[in-house]
């Protein structure tokens, strides 16, 4: 496949846009000085990765990524930040100038992974063997027999979340609020 053939296919343009968005969001996750901004950039990186899975026709994996990681893990991060009343501002202790070594190490790992992928697969296109995964069949097998235990676990997790919020969030006395505002 030549560069002209690659450019002429619209799916490659979408892949490039999603790939750049994932790389930018991933970079900002580790360089953001505000933890809330880092969590939101993580949402962007995960959403872009789900888009890449959709391009690969892996709908179940894409929507599982959206539901599990974006819908649960990132929300858990944000709840943890809000419940603990952790400072969300800039932390000068995290601002170091030692960025060259991690950057070179990340570039070396990227180069190694790229070389390994091209060495293993070359430029040949991978085609499916005619076996299609029916998402409805997969959903029926996962939630057909196990829908009741699945719902019970969801209520147990909801109870644990409410209990954690109740334990962690206590109202501050007026003196504690003034001390907190002074800091």
C-alpha atoms as an extended CHARMM CRD file, in Angstrom:
* protein
*
       183  EXT
         1         1  UNK       CA              0.0000000000        0.0000000000        0.0000000000  PROA      1               0.0000000000
         2         2  UNK       CA              1.4390000000        3.3360000000       -0.9990000000  PROA      2               0.0000000000
         3         3  UNK       CA              1.0390000000        6.6160000000        0.8360000000  PROA      3               0.0000000000
         4         4  UNK       CA             -1.3890000000        7.8240000000       -1.8430000000  PROA      4               0.0000000000
         5         5  UNK       CA             -3.5820000000        4.7590000000       -1.3400000000  PROA      5               0.0000000000
         6         6  UNK       CA             -3.4980000000        5.2690000000        2.4200000000  PROA      6               0.0000000000
         7         7  UNK       CA             -4.4720000000        8.9330000000        2.1640000000  PROA      7               0.0000000000
         8         8  UNK       CA             -7.3200000000        8.2030000000       -0.2470000000  PROA      8               0.0000000000
         9         9  UNK       CA             -9.2170000000        6.0820000000        2.2930000000  PROA      9               0.0000000000
        10        10  UNK       CA            -11.4490000000        8.1470000000        4.6500000000  PROA      10              0.0000000000
        11        11  UNK       CA            -11.1430000000        5.6230000000        7.4820000000  PROA      11              0.0000000000
        12        12  UNK       CA             -7.4330000000        6.4330000000        7.7030000000  PROA      12              0.0000000000
        13        13  UNK       CA             -8.2390000000       10.1210000000        8.2010000000  PROA      13              0.0000000000
        14        14  UNK       CA            -10.6070000000        9.2340000000       11.0430000000  PROA      14              0.0000000000
        15        15  UNK       CA             -7.9550000000        6.9290000000       12.5110000000  PROA      15              0.0000000000
        16        16  UNK       CA             -5.3770000000        9.7290000000       12.3420000000  PROA      16              0.0000000000
        17        17  UNK       CA             -7.7000000000       12.2220000000       14.0390000000  PROA      17              0.0000000000
        18        18  UNK       CA             -8.6040000000        9.7680000000       16.7970000000  PROA      18              0.0000000000
        19        19  UNK       CA             -4.9810000000        8.7180000000       17.2240000000  PROA      19              0.0000000000
        20        20  UNK       CA             -3.8040000000       12.3150000000       17.5900000000  PROA      20              0.0000000000
        21        21  UNK       CA             -6.5870000000       13.0120000000       20.1000000000  PROA      21              0.0000000000
        22        22  UNK       CA             -5.6030000000        9.9500000000       22.1560000000  PROA      22              0.0000000000
        23        23  UNK       CA             -1.9090000000       10.8710000000       22.0940000000  PROA      23              0.0000000000
        24        24  UNK       CA             -2.6380000000       14.4840000000       23.0840000000  PROA      24              0.0000000000
        25        25  UNK       CA             -5.0420000000       13.4510000000       25.8670000000  PROA      25              0.0000000000
        26        26  UNK       CA             -2.6260000000       10.8130000000       27.1510000000  PROA      26              0.0000000000
        27        27  UNK       CA              0.1770000000       13.3680000000       27.2190000000  PROA      27              0.0000000000
        28        28  UNK       CA             -2.0080000000       15.8380000000       29.1040000000  PROA      28              0.0000000000
        29        29  UNK       CA             -3.0440000000       13.1500000000       31.6310000000  PROA      29              0.0000000000
        30        30  UNK       CA              0.5250000000       12.8620000000       32.8440000000  PROA      30              0.0000000000
        31        31  UNK       CA              1.4630000000       16.5370000000       32.5140000000  PROA      31              0.0000000000
        32        32  UNK       CA             -1.6370000000       18.2170000000       33.9850000000  PROA      32              0.0000000000
        33        33  UNK       CA             -0.9300000000       19.8180000000       37.3330000000  PROA      33              0.0000000000
        34        34  UNK       CA             -4.5830000000       19.7430000000       38.3800000000  PROA      34              0.0000000000
        35        35  UNK       CA             -5.8460000000       16.2670000000       39.2580000000  PROA      35              0.0000000000
        36        36  UNK       CA             -9.3970000000       17.0010000000       38.0530000000  PROA      36              0.0000000000
        37        37  UNK       CA             -8.0790000000       18.1210000000       34.6770000000  PROA      37              0.0000000000
        38        38  UNK       CA             -5.9600000000       14.9630000000       34.5040000000  PROA      38              0.0000000000
        39        39  UNK       CA             -9.0680000000       12.8370000000       35.1420000000  PROA      39              0.0000000000
        40        40  UNK       CA            -10.9630000000       14.6800000000       32.4050000000  PROA      40              0.0000000000
        41        41  UNK       CA             -8.0940000000       14.1930000000       29.9620000000  PROA      41              0.0000000000
        42        42  UNK       CA             -8.2000000000       10.5090000000       30.8970000000  PROA      42              0.0000000000
        43        43  UNK       CA            -11.8510000000       10.4950000000       29.8210000000  PROA      43              0.0000000000
        44        44  UNK       CA            -10.7710000000       11.9380000000       26.4580000000  PROA      44              0.0000000000
        45        45  UNK       CA             -8.0340000000        9.3490000000       26.0180000000  PROA      45              0.0000000000
        46        46  UNK       CA            -10.3820000000        6.4900000000       26.8610000000  PROA      46              0.0000000000
        47        47  UNK       CA            -13.1260000000        7.8330000000       24.5990000000  PROA      47              0.0000000000
        48        48  UNK       CA            -10.6610000000        8.1080000000       21.7150000000  PROA      48              0.0000000000
        49        49  UNK       CA             -9.5170000000        4.5530000000       22.3710000000  PROA      49              0.0000000000
        50        50  UNK       CA            -13.1410000000        3.4120000000       22.2600000000  PROA      50              0.0000000000
        51        51  UNK       CA            -13.4330000000        5.1890000000       18.9060000000  PROA      51              0.0000000000
        52        52  UNK       CA            -10.4110000000        3.2750000000       17.6450000000  PROA      52              0.0000000000
        53        53  UNK       CA            -12.0650000000        0.0140000000       18.7130000000  PROA      53              0.0000000000
        54        54  UNK       CA            -15.1940000000        1.0520000000       16.8230000000  PROA      54              0.0000000000
        55        55  UNK       CA            -13.0650000000        1.5410000000       13.7120000000  PROA      55              0.0000000000
        56        56  UNK       CA            -11.8460000000       -2.0300000000       14.1790000000  PROA      56              0.0000000000
        57        57  UNK       CA            -15.4870000000       -3.2500000000       14.3190000000  PROA      57              0.0000000000
        58        58  UNK       CA            -15.0340000000       -4.3220000000       17.9210000000  PROA      58              0.0000000000
        59        59  UNK       CA            -18.2410000000       -2.7430000000       19.2070000000  PROA      59              0.0000000000
        60        60  UNK       CA            -18.4760000000       -4.8340000000       22.3650000000  PROA      60              0.0000000000
        61        61  UNK       CA            -14.9450000000       -3.9430000000       23.4530000000  PROA      61              0.0000000000
        62        62  UNK       CA            -15.5400000000       -0.2570000000       22.6610000000  PROA      62              0.0000000000
        63        63  UNK       CA            -18.7590000000        0.0110000000       24.6390000000  PROA      63              0.0000000000
        64        64  UNK       CA            -17.3190000000       -2.0640000000       27.4910000000  PROA      64              0.0000000000
        65        65  UNK       CA            -14.4500000000        0.4190000000       27.6420000000  PROA      65              0.0000000000
        66        66  UNK       CA            -16.9300000000        3.2870000000       27.7610000000  PROA      66              0.0000000000
        67        67  UNK       CA            -19.1090000000        1.6710000000       30.4360000000  PROA      67              0.0000000000
        68        68  UNK       CA            -16.4000000000        0.2300000000       32.6590000000  PROA      68              0.0000000000
        69        69  UNK       CA            -13.5760000000        2.7320000000       32.4140000000  PROA      69              0.0000000000
        70        70  UNK       CA            -15.2950000000        6.0020000000       31.6430000000  PROA      70              0.0000000000
        71        71  UNK       CA            -18.5330000000        5.1880000000       33.4120000000  PROA      71              0.0000000000
        72        72  UNK       CA            -17.0430000000        3.6250000000       36.5110000000  PROA      72              0.0000000000
        73        73  UNK       CA            -13.3290000000        4.1380000000       37.0250000000  PROA      73              0.0000000000
        74        74  UNK       CA            -13.1230000000        7.8240000000       36.1010000000  PROA      74              0.0000000000
        75        75  UNK       CA            -16.3030000000        8.5700000000       38.0340000000  PROA      75              0.0000000000
        76        76  UNK       CA            -14.7260000000        6.7460000000       40.9910000000  PROA      76              0.0000000000
        77        77  UNK       CA            -11.6300000000        8.9540000000       40.6760000000  PROA      77              0.0000000000
        78        78  UNK       CA            -13.7650000000       12.0900000000       40.6510000000  PROA      78              0.0000000000
        79        79  UNK       CA            -15.8590000000       10.8800000000       43.6010000000  PROA      79              0.0000000000
        80        80  UNK       CA            -12.6710000000       10.1330000000       45.5270000000  PROA      80              0.0000000000
        81        81  UNK       CA            -11.3900000000       13.6230000000       44.8510000000  PROA      81              0.0000000000
        82        82  UNK       CA            -14.6660000000       15.2370000000       45.8820000000  PROA      82              0.0000000000
        83        83  UNK       CA            -15.3010000000       13.0690000000       48.9520000000  PROA      83              0.0000000000
        84        84  UNK       CA            -11.8750000000       13.4850000000       50.4780000000  PROA      84              0.0000000000
        85        85  UNK       CA            -11.8690000000       17.2150000000       49.7970000000  PROA      85              0.0000000000
        86        86  UNK       CA             -8.3850000000       16.8310000000       48.3960000000  PROA      86              0.0000000000
        87        87  UNK       CA             -6.7840000000       20.0510000000       47.2110000000  PROA      87              0.0000000000
        88        88  UNK       CA             -7.3360000000       20.3210000000       43.4710000000  PROA      88              0.0000000000
        89        89  UNK       CA             -5.1110000000       23.2980000000       42.7970000000  PROA      89              0.0000000000
        90        90  UNK       CA             -1.5300000000       23.4100000000       41.6230000000  PROA      90              0.0000000000
        91        91  UNK       CA              1.0280000000       21.5680000000       43.7290000000  PROA      91              0.0000000000
        92        92  UNK       CA              4.5040000000       23.0940000000       43.5050000000  PROA      92              0.0000000000
        93        93  UNK       CA              6.0670000000       19.8740000000       44.7970000000  PROA      93              0.0000000000
        94        94  UNK       CA              4.9840000000       18.1160000000       41.6000000000  PROA      94              0.0000000000
        95        95  UNK       CA              6.5400000000       20.7240000000       39.3260000000  PROA      95              0.0000000000
        96        96  UNK       CA              9.9710000000       19.3480000000       38.5560000000  PROA      96              0.0000000000
        97        97  UNK       CA             12.2540000000       20.0050000000       35.6270000000  PROA      97              0.0000000000
        98        98  UNK       CA             13.2660000000       16.3500000000       35.2760000000  PROA      98              0.0000000000
        99        99  UNK       CA             11.2640000000       15.6090000000       32.1340000000  PROA      99              0.0000000000
       100       100  UNK       CA             14.0040000000       14.5650000000       29.7170000000  PROA      100             0.0000000000
       101       101  UNK       CA             14.6410000000       11.0490000000       31.0420000000  PROA      101             0.0000000000
       102       102  UNK       CA             10.9470000000        9.9930000000       31.1560000000  PROA      102             0.0000000000
       103       103  UNK       CA             10.3950000000       11.5320000000       27.7230000000  PROA      103             0.0000000000
       104       104  UNK       CA             13.3330000000        9.6660000000       26.1930000000  PROA      104             0.0000000000
       105       105  UNK       CA             12.2290000000        6.4470000000       27.9070000000  PROA      105             0.0000000000
       106       106  UNK       CA              8.6590000000        6.8330000000       26.5990000000  PROA      106             0.0000000000
       107       107  UNK       CA              9.9340000000        7.5080000000       23.0690000000  PROA      107             0.0000000000
       108       108  UNK       CA             12.1920000000        4.4380000000       23.2550000000  PROA      108             0.0000000000
       109       109  UNK       CA              9.3080000000        2.2120000000       24.4000000000  PROA      109             0.0000000000
       110       110  UNK       CA              7.1210000000        3.6110000000       21.5990000000  PROA      110             0.0000000000
       111       111  UNK       CA              9.8570000000        2.9430000000       19.0290000000  PROA      111             0.0000000000
       112       112  UNK       CA             10.3630000000       -0.5970000000       20.3370000000  PROA      112             0.0000000000
       113       113  UNK       CA              6.6250000000       -1.3650000000       20.2270000000  PROA      113             0.0000000000
       114       114  UNK       CA              6.3190000000        0.0900000000       16.7100000000  PROA      114             0.0000000000
       115       115  UNK       CA              9.2730000000       -1.9450000000       15.4770000000  PROA      115             0.0000000000
       116       116  UNK       CA              7.8870000000       -5.1190000000       17.1050000000  PROA      116             0.0000000000
       117       117  UNK       CA              4.4640000000       -4.5960000000       15.5070000000  PROA      117             0.0000000000
       118       118  UNK       CA              5.9100000000       -4.0420000000       12.0330000000  PROA      118             0.0000000000
       119       119  UNK       CA              8.3160000000       -6.9470000000       12.4720000000  PROA      119             0.0000000000
       120       120  UNK       CA              5.4910000000       -9.2800000000       13.4880000000  PROA      120             0.0000000000
       121       121  UNK       CA              2.8130000000       -8.1840000000       11.0060000000  PROA      121             0.0000000000
       122       122  UNK       CA              4.5290000000       -6.1440000000        8.3240000000  PROA      122             0.0000000000
       123       123  UNK       CA              2.1560000000       -4.1210000000        6.1780000000  PROA      123             0.0000000000
       124       124  UNK       CA             -0.2650000000       -6.9200000000        5.3660000000  PROA      124             0.0000000000
       125       125  UNK       CA             -3.9110000000       -6.2670000000        6.0660000000  PROA      125             0.0000000000
       126       126  UNK       CA             -5.6450000000       -8.5120000000        8.5510000000  PROA      126             0.0000000000
       127       127  UNK       CA             -8.9920000000       -9.8290000000        7.3970000000  PROA      127             0.0000000000
       128       128  UNK       CA            -11.5490000000      -11.6850000000        9.4460000000  PROA      128             0.0000000000
       129       129  UNK       CA            -12.0120000000      -15.3670000000        8.8350000000  PROA      129             0.0000000000
       130       130  UNK       CA            -15.7150000000      -14.8780000000        8.1990000000  PROA      130             0.0000000000
       131       131  UNK       CA            -16.5880000000      -15.3460000000       11.8640000000  PROA      131             0.0000000000
       132       132  UNK       CA            -18.7290000000      -12.5070000000       13.1330000000  PROA      132             0.0000000000
       133       133  UNK       CA            -19.4890000000      -11.9600000000       16.7890000000  PROA      133             0.0000000000
       134       134  UNK       CA            -23.1280000000      -11.1730000000       17.3220000000  PROA      134             0.0000000000
       135       135  UNK       CA            -23.4020000000       -8.6360000000       20.1210000000  PROA      135             0.0000000000
       136       136  UNK       CA            -26.9600000000       -9.7060000000       20.9190000000  PROA      136             0.0000000000
       137       137  UNK       CA            -25.8340000000      -13.2960000000       21.4030000000  PROA      137             0.0000000000
       138       138  UNK       CA            -22.9720000000      -12.1590000000       23.6020000000  PROA      138             0.0000000000
       139       139  UNK       CA            -25.3080000000       -9.9850000000       25.6900000000  PROA      139             0.0000000000
       140       140  UNK       CA            -27.7880000000      -12.8340000000       26.1070000000  PROA      140             0.0000000000
       141       141  UNK       CA            -25.0810000000      -15.2090000000       27.2600000000  PROA      141             0.0000000000
       142       142  UNK       CA            -23.7100000000      -12.6880000000       29.7710000000  PROA      142             0.0000000000
       143       143  UNK       CA            -26.9590000000      -11.3720000000       31.1870000000  PROA      143             0.0000000000
       144       144  UNK       CA            -29.4410000000      -14.1270000000       30.4320000000  PROA      144             0.0000000000
       145       145  UNK       CA            -28.7380000000      -16.4240000000       33.3670000000  PROA      145             0.0000000000
       146       146  UNK       CA            -26.8000000000      -13.9590000000       35.4600000000  PROA      146             0.0000000000
       147       147  UNK       CA            -29.0690000000      -10.9160000000       35.4170000000  PROA      147             0.0000000000
       148       148  UNK       CA            -30.2190000000      -11.3360000000       39.0380000000  PROA      148             0.0000000000
       149       149  UNK       CA            -26.6960000000      -11.7030000000       40.5170000000  PROA      149             0.0000000000
       150       150  UNK       CA            -25.6030000000       -8.7750000000       38.3340000000  PROA      150             0.0000000000
       151       151  UNK       CA            -28.3600000000       -6.5560000000       39.7640000000  PROA      151             0.0000000000
       152       152  UNK       CA            -27.6400000000       -7.6920000000       43.3370000000  PROA      152             0.0000000000
       153       153  UNK       CA            -23.9770000000       -6.7640000000       42.9580000000  PROA      153             0.0000000000
       154       154  UNK       CA            -24.9580000000       -3.3570000000       41.5480000000  PROA      154             0.0000000000
       155       155  UNK       CA            -27.0900000000       -2.6500000000       44.6330000000  PROA      155             0.0000000000
       156       156  UNK       CA            -24.3030000000       -3.7970000000       46.9610000000  PROA      156             0.0000000000
       157       157  UNK       CA            -21.8830000000       -1.4360000000       45.2040000000  PROA      157             0.0000000000
       158       158  UNK       CA            -24.4180000000        1.4010000000       45.4050000000  PROA      158             0.0000000000
       159       159  UNK       CA            -24.8000000000        0.7880000000       49.1450000000  PROA      159             0.0000000000
       160       160  UNK       CA            -21.0160000000        0.7680000000       49.5790000000  PROA      160             0.0000000000
       161       161  UNK       CA            -20.7500000000        4.0630000000       47.6920000000  PROA      161             0.0000000000
       162       162  UNK       CA            -23.4410000000        5.7240000000       49.8010000000  PROA      162             0.0000000000
       163       163  UNK       CA            -21.8220000000        4.3880000000       52.9820000000  PROA      163             0.0000000000
       164       164  UNK       CA            -18.4170000000        5.6770000000       51.8970000000  PROA      164             0.0000000000
       165       165  UNK       CA            -19.8320000000        9.1140000000       51.1880000000  PROA      165             0.0000000000
       166       166  UNK       CA            -21.6000000000        9.1690000000       54.5550000000  PROA      166             0.0000000000
       167       167  UNK       CA            -18.4520000000        8.1890000000       56.4470000000  PROA      167             0.0000000000
       168       168  UNK       CA            -16.0690000000       10.4650000000       54.5460000000  PROA      168             0.0000000000
       169       169  UNK       CA            -18.2320000000       13.6030000000       54.3220000000  PROA      169             0.0000000000
       170       170  UNK       CA            -18.8500000000       15.1280000000       57.6800000000  PROA      170             0.0000000000
       171       171  UNK       CA            -19.9740000000       18.6980000000       58.1000000000  PROA      171             0.0000000000
       172       172  UNK       CA            -17.3020000000       21.0830000000       59.2430000000  PROA      172             0.0000000000
       173       173  UNK       CA            -17.8150000000       23.2490000000       62.2840000000  PROA      173             0.0000000000
       174       174  UNK       CA            -17.7740000000       27.0170000000       61.6550000000  PROA      174             0.0000000000
       175       175  UNK       CA            -14.2800000000       27.2230000000       63.2020000000  PROA      175             0.0000000000
       176       176  UNK       CA            -12.9850000000       24.4690000000       60.8650000000  PROA      176             0.0000000000
       177       177  UNK       CA            -14.5520000000       26.2340000000       57.8620000000  PROA      177             0.0000000000
       178       178  UNK       CA            -12.7740000000       29.4890000000       58.7680000000  PROA      178             0.0000000000
       179       179  UNK       CA             -9.4610000000       27.6610000000       59.1890000000  PROA      179             0.0000000000
       180       180  UNK       CA             -9.9270000000       25.9550000000       55.8390000000  PROA      180             0.0000000000
       181       181  UNK       CA            -10.7840000000       29.2520000000       54.1200000000  PROA      181             0.0000000000
       182       182  UNK       CA             -7.6780000000       30.8830000000       55.6140000000  PROA      182             0.0000000000
       183       183  UNK       CA             -5.4190000000       28.2390000000       54.0570000000  PROA      183             0.0000000000
